[in-house]
Amino acid sequence: MKFNVLLAALAFSIAPMTGAALADDKSTVQKFYDFLSNPTSAAHADAMIAATAENWESIGDYSGKVKTRDAFVGQIGGFGKLIPDMNWAVEEMIQAGDRVVVRGRATGTPKGPMFGVDGKGKGFDIMSIDIHTVQDGKIVRTYHVEDWAGALRQLKAE
């Protein structure tokens, strides 16, 4: 009986500390999306860089190719020039252990051809799913999938 009481007391004393750690990880991950929504902002790029490990990996398919943090920041900066109104809203964020899963919504209106498609002023609205691994307060790996095919269908629509 004493063991059960001790176990319950320990669980209640640890719960507030665990909640704080989870909130911090979500705040760290939010900086990633703040950059996606402000891709030409040096301040947002710096905050995203500070939130990710130096050896952060972006994994978007099973090709075995991994995008580095510097390559990712450069690519997103280019997207910002092409899609100045890009917004990447966090629709849902769930944490389990060192993983933070985000259901996101990306919207924007390209100012020219995107992936070879000229939308002639049309915009897109797509879903993304990302799984971030956070260790020691930094994102170390991100698996991601975005509905770019859906974006192209919307840009091609009559």
DOZASE-218842 format. One record per residue (C-alpha): x negated, z, y. Coordinates in Angstrom, 1 decimal, padded with zeros to 4 digits. Each point is the difference from the previous one (the first is absolute). Example, Ala and Ser with C-alpha at 12.3 -4.5 7.8 and 13.67 -1.06 7.14 Angstrom:
<pts>
<pt x="-012.3" z="007.8" y="-004.5"/>
<pt x="-001.4" z="-000.7" y="003.4"/>
</pts>
This chain:
<pts>
<pt x="000.0" z="000.0" y="000.0"/>
<pt x="-002.8" z="000.9" y="002.4"/>
<pt x="-001.7" z="-003.3" y="-000.7"/>
<pt x="003.2" z="-001.9" y="001.0"/>
<pt x="000.3" z="001.9" y="003.2"/>
<pt x="-003.7" z="-000.7" y="000.8"/>
<pt x="000.4" z="-003.7" y="-000.8"/>
<pt x="003.1" z="-000.2" y="002.2"/>
<pt x="-001.8" z="001.8" y="002.9"/>
<pt x="-003.0" z="-002.4" y="-000.4"/>
<pt x="002.2" z="-003.0" y="000.1"/>
<pt x="001.8" z="001.1" y="003.1"/>
<pt x="-003.3" z="000.8" y="001.8"/>
<pt x="-001.5" z="-003.4" y="-000.9"/>
<pt x="003.0" z="-002.1" y="000.9"/>
<pt x="-000.4" z="000.3" y="003.8"/>
<pt x="-003.7" z="-001.1" y="-000.3"/>
<pt x="000.9" z="-002.9" y="-002.2"/>
<pt x="002.7" z="-001.2" y="002.5"/>
<pt x="-002.5" z="000.0" y="002.8"/>
<pt x="-002.5" z="-002.1" y="-002.0"/>
<pt x="002.7" z="-002.5" y="-000.8"/>
<pt x="001.0" z="-000.3" y="003.7"/>
<pt x="-003.6" z="-000.6" y="000.9"/>
<pt x="-000.3" z="-002.8" y="-002.5"/>
<pt x="003.1" z="-001.7" y="001.2"/>
<pt x="-001.3" z="000.2" y="003.6"/>
<pt x="-003.2" z="-001.6" y="-001.1"/>
<pt x="001.9" z="-002.8" y="-001.7"/>
<pt x="002.2" z="-000.5" y="003.1"/>
<pt x="-003.1" z="-001.0" y="001.9"/>
<pt x="-000.3" z="-003.0" y="-002.3"/>
<pt x="003.5" z="-001.3" y="001.0"/>
<pt x="-000.6" z="000.8" y="003.7"/>
<pt x="-002.9" z="-002.4" y="-000.2"/>
<pt x="002.1" z="-002.6" y="-001.8"/>
<pt x="002.5" z="000.2" y="002.8"/>
<pt x="-002.7" z="-000.1" y="002.7"/>
<pt x="-002.6" z="-002.4" y="-001.5"/>
<pt x="-001.7" z="-000.9" y="003.2"/>
<pt x="-000.4" z="003.6" y="001.2"/>
<pt x="-003.6" z="001.2" y="-000.3"/>
<pt x="001.3" z="003.6" y="000.1"/>
<pt x="002.3" z="-000.6" y="-002.9"/>
<pt x="-002.7" z="-001.8" y="-001.9"/>
<pt x="-002.4" z="002.9" y="000.6"/>
<pt x="002.7" z="002.5" y="-001.2"/>
<pt x="000.6" z="-002.1" y="-003.2"/>
<pt x="-003.8" z="-000.1" y="-000.6"/>
<pt x="-000.2" z="003.8" y="000.4"/>
<pt x="002.9" z="000.4" y="-002.4"/>
<pt x="-001.7" z="-002.1" y="-002.8"/>
<pt x="-003.1" z="000.7" y="-002.0"/>
<pt x="-003.1" z="-002.2" y="000.8"/>
<pt x="000.4" z="-001.6" y="-003.5"/>
<pt x="003.8" z="-000.4" y="000.3"/>
<pt x="001.4" z="-002.7" y="-002.3"/>
<pt x="003.0" z="-002.2" y="000.7"/>
<pt x="001.4" z="-001.4" y="-003.3"/>
<pt x="002.8" z="-002.6" y="000.3"/>
<pt x="-000.1" z="-001.7" y="-003.4"/>
<pt x="-001.7" z="000.0" y="-003.4"/>
<pt x="-002.7" z="-002.5" y="000.9"/>
<pt x="-002.6" z="002.6" y="000.1"/>
<pt x="-000.8" z="-000.7" y="003.6"/>
<pt x="000.0" z="003.1" y="002.2"/>
<pt x="000.3" z="-000.2" y="003.8"/>
<pt x="-002.3" z="002.3" y="001.9"/>
<pt x="001.0" z="002.0" y="003.0"/>
<pt x="-001.9" z="-002.2" y="002.5"/>
<pt x="001.5" z="-003.2" y="-001.5"/>
<pt x="003.5" z="001.6" y="000.1"/>
<pt x="-000.3" z="001.0" y="003.7"/>
<pt x="-001.2" z="-003.5" y="000.8"/>
<pt x="002.9" z="-001.6" y="-001.8"/>
<pt x="002.6" z="002.2" y="001.6"/>
<pt x="-001.5" z="-000.6" y="003.4"/>
<pt x="000.5" z="-003.8" y="-000.6"/>
<pt x="003.6" z="000.7" y="-001.1"/>
<pt x="000.5" z="001.8" y="003.3"/>
<pt x="-001.1" z="-003.1" y="002.0"/>
<pt x="002.3" z="-002.2" y="-002.1"/>
<pt x="002.9" z="002.5" y="-000.1"/>
<pt x="-000.2" z="002.0" y="003.2"/>
<pt x="003.4" z="001.7" y="-000.6"/>
<pt x="-000.9" z="001.1" y="-003.6"/>
<pt x="001.6" z="003.3" y="-000.9"/>
<pt x="-000.6" z="001.8" y="-003.3"/>
<pt x="002.5" z="002.8" y="-000.3"/>
<pt x="-000.2" z="002.7" y="-002.6"/>
<pt x="003.4" z="000.1" y="-001.6"/>
<pt x="-000.9" z="002.6" y="-002.6"/>
<pt x="-003.1" z="002.1" y="-000.8"/>
<pt x="-000.3" z="002.0" y="-003.2"/>
<pt x="-003.0" z="002.1" y="-001.1"/>
<pt x="-000.9" z="001.1" y="-003.5"/>
<pt x="-003.4" z="001.6" y="-000.4"/>
<pt x="-002.6" z="-002.1" y="001.7"/>
<pt x="002.2" z="-003.1" y="000.2"/>
<pt x="002.2" z="-001.0" y="002.9"/>
<pt x="002.5" z="-002.8" y="-000.7"/>
<pt x="001.5" z="-001.8" y="002.9"/>
<pt x="002.9" z="-002.4" y="000.2"/>
<pt x="-000.6" z="-002.0" y="003.2"/>
<pt x="001.8" z="-002.6" y="002.0"/>
<pt x="-002.0" z="-002.7" y="001.8"/>
<pt x="001.5" z="-002.1" y="002.7"/>
<pt x="-001.4" z="-002.5" y="002.4"/>
<pt x="000.1" z="-003.4" y="001.6"/>
<pt x="-003.1" z="-002.2" y="-000.5"/>
<pt x="-001.2" z="-001.9" y="003.1"/>
<pt x="-001.2" z="-002.9" y="-002.2"/>
<pt x="-000.3" z="-001.0" y="-003.7"/>
<pt x="-000.3" z="002.9" y="-002.5"/>
<pt x="-001.3" z="-000.9" y="-003.4"/>
<pt x="000.5" z="-003.6" y="000.9"/>
<pt x="003.7" z="000.4" y="001.1"/>
<pt x="001.0" z="-000.5" y="003.6"/>
<pt x="003.1" z="002.1" y="000.5"/>
<pt x="000.6" z="-001.5" y="003.4"/>
<pt x="000.8" z="003.3" y="001.6"/>
<pt x="001.8" z="001.6" y="-003.0"/>
<pt x="-000.9" z="003.5" y="-001.2"/>
<pt x="-000.2" z="001.7" y="-003.3"/>
<pt x="001.1" z="003.4" y="-001.4"/>
<pt x="-001.6" z="001.0" y="-003.3"/>
<pt x="-000.5" z="003.0" y="-002.3"/>
<pt x="-003.3" z="001.4" y="-001.1"/>
<pt x="-001.0" z="002.6" y="-002.5"/>
<pt x="-003.3" z="001.8" y="000.2"/>
<pt x="-001.7" z="002.7" y="-002.1"/>
<pt x="-002.7" z="001.9" y="001.9"/>
<pt x="-002.4" z="002.4" y="-001.7"/>
<pt x="-001.1" z="002.8" y="002.4"/>
<pt x="-003.1" z="002.1" y="-000.7"/>
<pt x="-001.6" z="002.5" y="002.3"/>
<pt x="002.4" z="-001.0" y="002.8"/>
<pt x="-000.9" z="-003.7" y="-000.2"/>
<pt x="001.7" z="-003.0" y="-001.6"/>
<pt x="-002.4" z="-001.3" y="-002.7"/>
<pt x="002.1" z="-002.7" y="-001.5"/>
<pt x="003.1" z="-002.0" y="000.8"/>
<pt x="002.0" z="-002.1" y="-002.5"/>
<pt x="002.5" z="-002.2" y="001.9"/>
<pt x="002.5" z="-002.7" y="-000.5"/>
<pt x="001.9" z="-001.8" y="002.8"/>
<pt x="002.7" z="-002.6" y="-000.2"/>
<pt x="-001.9" z="-002.7" y="001.8"/>
<pt x="001.9" z="-002.7" y="-002.0"/>
<pt x="003.2" z="001.4" y="001.5"/>
<pt x="-001.6" z="-000.2" y="003.5"/>
<pt x="-000.8" z="-003.7" y="-000.6"/>
<pt x="003.6" z="-000.7" y="-001.2"/>
<pt x="001.3" z="001.6" y="003.2"/>
<pt x="-002.4" z="-002.0" y="002.2"/>
<pt x="001.0" z="-003.3" y="-001.8"/>
<pt x="003.8" z="000.7" y="000.1"/>
<pt x="002.1" z="-002.5" y="001.9"/>
</pts>
